[in-house]
């Protein structure tokens, strides 16, 4: 068979990652606060940019528009109004753009320190959500401000589960963090040093006698002599009653939400961007018109480039807002049972499910979900919290999210009269329509730090004995 040469003409489409497209993708990944930092840099470079004081978001085609709001019931984007025509919120792209990969890392504060530990120590997304809620309740000294009952009610979970998560948080660094009283703070630090013996526990139980200097009564209560008591007192004085202040001057700050979710009068939900943390800019069209009118040829190139860059950023910021709202609204729609009924009704949800529903690429949804937080009637959550794998159902009914099944496993163990084996838990869950393997039960138990049925049975017998 002879080989011959041919000349064919073919047409194909390829996506070219231009610098502007790459920058638009990075804008989508930024939180509102990070976006503000970026826009501040643009303000310093682009002579056509100026701050807007009326809180308007960038609109398309050179129009400054009020932040859009999305109705959670039908997913329609509803602009709340438009500002004066001819003025546009914008960013500046002239000159060399700052590289996001070269941003200076923020100094680690206590909130970052705790968040890192929570993400490493708590695998269950529901427990992690509870942990982040409790972290937002810390005061300046590192104490937990407020009771646990409202937290459980708001999150739709049991008080026992919130208390269990708190117990794990109290093992984090710095020692003494998440305490609810001075006594508990000191006890946690002594426990960390393996020094919480019965005698010093008795001393902690009667700190008021120590404050009054009643050492004789303390020796009787603690069953120690004067020398031992003096050593225990010295040990307590060496502890830090305000562990957060020792770590950082400004220990914990509540996460600033990028998205706000409200209950609508008709029973649905409204979703909108947090306008308080978004950049507010205008393009000075009059200044551009004056400059371009009398500019020389070499100057016109620079002026037009700056204006094109500003217009590009207008469109990019507007598209970013619309994209985030679409993703958040679809999450709210698909997780409506969670918002109405609580954490055990969190349904399985994948990023591709959201992408398919709103007609976007899965990678776009992933970028939106990264580091974005939404405040809801049940608390503050990262968007990634609402995504979890599915556990199959035993019948044709709906599948269950891994987070909800973990919650159900813990609930069954918490209320067991006799220690349930993993096989028994499998049978209980199958009776509830949840198809799950024994090894998955074991994995969930381990992630929840729940002992095996044998260990639980032995612990119960020791308590009874």
KAWO-V97975 format. One record per pair of residues at least 4 apart in sequence whose C-alpha atoms are under 8 Angstrom apart, sorted by the first residue. I is the first residue (numbers start at 0). J is the second residue. Records with the same first field share a line. If there is no record, write none. Layout:
I: J ; J
//
This chain:
16: 20 ; 21
17: 21
18: 22
19: 23
20: 24
21: 25
22: 26
23: 27 ; 315
24: 28
25: 29 ; 99
26: 34 ; 315 ; 316 ; 319
27: 319 ; 366 ; 367
28: 366 ; 367 ; 369 ; 370
29: 33 ; 34 ; 370
30: 34 ; 257 ; 370 ; 371
31: 35 ; 257 ; 276 ; 277 ; 278
32: 36 ; 276 ; 277
33: 37
34: 38 ; 277 ; 278
35: 39 ; 276 ; 277 ; 278
36: 40
37: 41
38: 42 ; 90 ; 91 ; 278
39: 43
40: 44 ; 97
41: 45 ; 90 ; 91 ; 92
42: 46 ; 48 ; 49 ; 90 ; 91
44: 91 ; 93 ; 94
45: 90 ; 91 ; 92 ; 93 ; 305
47: 91 ; 282 ; 283 ; 284 ; 286 ; 287 ; 305 ; 306 ; 309
48: 89 ; 90 ; 91 ; 280 ; 281 ; 282 ; 283 ; 309
49: 280 ; 281 ; 282 ; 283
50: 279 ; 280 ; 281
51: 55 ; 88 ; 279 ; 280 ; 281
52: 279
53: 279
54: 65 ; 274 ; 275 ; 279
55: 63 ; 64 ; 65 ; 66 ; 82 ; 88 ; 279 ; 280
56: 63 ; 64 ; 65 ; 66 ; 88 ; 274 ; 277 ; 278 ; 279 ; 280 ; 317
57: 62 ; 63 ; 64 ; 65 ; 87 ; 88 ; 89 ; 279 ; 280 ; 313 ; 314 ; 316 ; 317
58: 62 ; 63 ; 64 ; 65 ; 87 ; 88 ; 313 ; 314 ; 316 ; 317
59: 63 ; 313 ; 314 ; 317
60: 87 ; 310 ; 313 ; 314
61: 84 ; 85 ; 86 ; 87 ; 88 ; 282 ; 310 ; 313
62: 81 ; 82 ; 83 ; 84 ; 85 ; 86 ; 87 ; 88
63: 81 ; 82 ; 83 ; 84 ; 86 ; 87 ; 88 ; 281
64: 78 ; 80 ; 81 ; 82
65: 78 ; 79 ; 80 ; 81 ; 82
66: 78 ; 79 ; 271 ; 272 ; 274
67: 76 ; 77 ; 78 ; 79 ; 271 ; 272 ; 320 ; 321
68: 76 ; 77 ; 78 ; 79 ; 269 ; 270 ; 271 ; 272 ; 324
69: 74 ; 75 ; 76 ; 77 ; 269 ; 270 ; 271 ; 324 ; 325 ; 328
70: 74 ; 75 ; 76 ; 77 ; 267 ; 268 ; 269 ; 270 ; 328
71: 75 ; 267 ; 268 ; 269 ; 270 ; 328 ; 329 ; 331 ; 332
72: 267 ; 268 ; 332
74: 325 ; 328 ; 329
85: 284
86: 281 ; 282 ; 283 ; 284
87: 280 ; 281 ; 282 ; 283 ; 313
88: 279 ; 280 ; 281 ; 282 ; 313
89: 280 ; 281 ; 282 ; 309 ; 310 ; 311 ; 312 ; 313 ; 316
90: 280 ; 308 ; 309 ; 310 ; 311 ; 312 ; 313
91: 305 ; 306 ; 308 ; 309 ; 312
92: 96 ; 305 ; 308 ; 309 ; 312
93: 304 ; 305 ; 308
97: 101
98: 102
107: 111 ; 112
108: 112 ; 246 ; 247 ; 249 ; 250 ; 251
109: 113 ; 243 ; 246 ; 247 ; 249 ; 250 ; 251
110: 114 ; 134 ; 250 ; 251 ; 252
111: 115
112: 116
113: 117 ; 134 ; 171 ; 172
114: 118 ; 131
115: 119
116: 120 ; 171
117: 121 ; 127 ; 130 ; 131 ; 168
118: 122 ; 127
121: 126 ; 127 ; 446 ; 447
122: 126 ; 127 ; 446
123: 127 ; 402 ; 405 ; 446 ; 447
124: 128 ; 384 ; 402
125: 129 ; 342 ; 384 ; 402 ; 406
126: 130 ; 161 ; 164
127: 131
128: 132 ; 380 ; 384
129: 133 ; 154 ; 161 ; 164
130: 134 ; 164 ; 165 ; 168
131: 135
132: 136 ; 150 ; 378 ; 379
133: 137 ; 143 ; 165
134: 143 ; 177 ; 251 ; 253
135: 251 ; 252 ; 253 ; 254
136: 143 ; 144 ; 145 ; 253
137: 141 ; 142 ; 143 ; 144 ; 177 ; 251
138: 142 ; 143 ; 144 ; 251
139: 243 ; 244 ; 249 ; 250 ; 251
140: 241 ; 242 ; 243 ; 244 ; 250
141: 175 ; 176 ; 177 ; 178 ; 241 ; 242 ; 243 ; 244 ; 250 ; 251
142: 176 ; 177 ; 178 ; 179 ; 180 ; 184 ; 241
143: 177 ; 178 ; 179
144: 179
146: 150
147: 151 ; 158 ; 161 ; 162
148: 152 ; 158
149: 153
150: 154 ; 161
151: 155 ; 156 ; 157 ; 158 ; 161
152: 156 ; 157
153: 376 ; 377 ; 378
154: 341 ; 342 ; 377 ; 378
155: 340 ; 341 ; 342 ; 343 ; 377
156: 160 ; 161 ; 341 ; 342 ; 343
157: 161
158: 162
159: 163
160: 164
161: 165
162: 166
163: 167
164: 168
165: 169 ; 177
166: 170
167: 171
168: 176 ; 177
169: 174 ; 175 ; 176 ; 177 ; 178 ; 187
170: 174 ; 187 ; 191
171: 176
172: 176
173: 242 ; 243 ; 246
174: 187 ; 188 ; 191 ; 242
175: 183 ; 184 ; 185 ; 186 ; 187 ; 188 ; 240 ; 242
176: 184 ; 242 ; 243
177: 184
178: 183 ; 184 ; 187
179: 183 ; 184
180: 184
181: 185 ; 240
182: 186 ; 203 ; 204 ; 206
183: 187
184: 188 ; 240
185: 189 ; 203 ; 235 ; 238 ; 239 ; 240
186: 190 ; 195 ; 200 ; 203
187: 191
188: 192 ; 238
189: 193 ; 194 ; 195
190: 194 ; 195
195: 199 ; 200
196: 200
197: 201 ; 221
198: 202 ; 221 ; 222 ; 223
199: 203 ; 221 ; 231
200: 204
201: 205 ; 220 ; 221
202: 206 ; 209 ; 217 ; 220 ; 221
205: 209 ; 217
206: 210
207: 211
208: 212 ; 213 ; 214 ; 216 ; 217
209: 213 ; 214 ; 217
213: 217
214: 218 ; 225 ; 228
215: 219
216: 220
217: 221 ; 228
218: 222 ; 223 ; 224 ; 225 ; 228
219: 223
223: 227 ; 228
224: 228
225: 229
226: 230
227: 231
228: 232
229: 233
230: 234
231: 235
232: 236
233: 237
234: 238
239: 245
241: 245
242: 246
243: 247 ; 248 ; 250
244: 248 ; 249 ; 250
246: 250
254: 372
255: 372
256: 273 ; 371 ; 372 ; 373 ; 374 ; 379
257: 272 ; 273 ; 276 ; 371 ; 372 ; 373
258: 270 ; 271 ; 272 ; 273 ; 324 ; 327 ; 371 ; 372 ; 373 ; 374
259: 270 ; 271 ; 272 ; 273 ; 373 ; 374 ; 375
260: 268 ; 269 ; 270 ; 271 ; 373 ; 374 ; 375 ; 376
261: 268 ; 269 ; 270 ; 375 ; 376
262: 266 ; 267 ; 268 ; 269 ; 376
263: 267 ; 268 ; 269
268: 331
270: 324 ; 327 ; 328
271: 324
272: 320 ; 324
273: 277
282: 309
283: 287
284: 288
285: 289
286: 290
287: 291 ; 302 ; 306
288: 292
289: 293
290: 294 ; 302
291: 299 ; 302 ; 303
294: 298 ; 299
295: 299
296: 300
297: 301
298: 302
299: 303
300: 304
301: 305
302: 306
303: 307
304: 308
305: 309
306: 310
307: 311
308: 312
309: 313
310: 314
311: 315
312: 316
313: 317
314: 318
315: 319
316: 320
317: 321
318: 322
319: 323
320: 324
321: 325
322: 326 ; 367
323: 327 ; 367
324: 328
325: 329 ; 357
326: 330 ; 353 ; 354 ; 357 ; 364 ; 367
327: 331 ; 382
328: 332
329: 333 ; 353 ; 356 ; 357
330: 334 ; 353 ; 385
331: 335
333: 346
334: 338 ; 345 ; 346 ; 385
335: 339
336: 340 ; 341 ; 344 ; 345 ; 346
337: 341 ; 342 ; 343 ; 344 ; 345 ; 346
338: 376 ; 377
340: 344
341: 345
342: 403 ; 406
343: 402 ; 403 ; 404 ; 406 ; 407
344: 403
345: 385 ; 399 ; 400 ; 402 ; 403
346: 387 ; 389 ; 398 ; 399 ; 400 ; 403
347: 386 ; 387 ; 388 ; 389 ; 390 ; 398 ; 399 ; 400 ; 401
348: 352 ; 353 ; 385 ; 386 ; 387 ; 388 ; 389 ; 400
349: 353 ; 386 ; 387 ; 388
350: 354 ; 361 ; 364 ; 365 ; 386
351: 355 ; 360 ; 361 ; 364
352: 356
353: 357 ; 361 ; 364
354: 358 ; 359 ; 360 ; 361 ; 363 ; 364
355: 359 ; 360 ; 361
359: 363 ; 364
360: 364
361: 365
362: 366
363: 367
364: 368
365: 369
367: 371
368: 381 ; 382 ; 383
369: 382 ; 383
370: 381 ; 382
371: 381 ; 382
372: 379 ; 380 ; 381 ; 382
373: 379 ; 380 ; 381 ; 382
374: 378 ; 379 ; 380
375: 379 ; 380
380: 384
381: 385
382: 386
387: 400 ; 401 ; 402
388: 400 ; 401
389: 398 ; 399 ; 400 ; 401
390: 398 ; 399 ; 400 ; 401 ; 404 ; 433 ; 434 ; 435
391: 397 ; 398 ; 399 ; 433 ; 434 ; 435
392: 396 ; 397 ; 398 ; 399 ; 432 ; 433 ; 434
393: 429 ; 432 ; 433 ; 434
394: 432
396: 432
398: 433
399: 403 ; 404 ; 433
400: 404
401: 405
402: 406
403: 407
404: 408
405: 409 ; 443
406: 410
407: 411
408: 412 ; 424 ; 440 ; 443 ; 444
409: 413 ; 444 ; 447
410: 414
411: 415 ; 424
412: 418 ; 419
415: 419
417: 456
418: 452 ; 453 ; 455 ; 456
419: 423 ; 424 ; 452
420: 424 ; 451 ; 452 ; 453
421: 425 ; 437 ; 440 ; 441 ; 451 ; 452
422: 426 ; 437
423: 427
424: 428 ; 440
425: 429 ; 434 ; 435 ; 436 ; 437 ; 440
426: 430
427: 431
428: 432 ; 433 ; 434 ; 435
429: 433 ; 434 ; 435
435: 439 ; 440
436: 440
437: 441
438: 442
439: 443
440: 444
441: 445
442: 446
443: 447
444: 448 ; 449 ; 450 ; 451
445: 449 ; 450
450: 454 ; 455
451: 455
452: 456
453: 457
454: 458
455: 459
456: 460
457: 461
458: 462
459: 463
460: 464
//
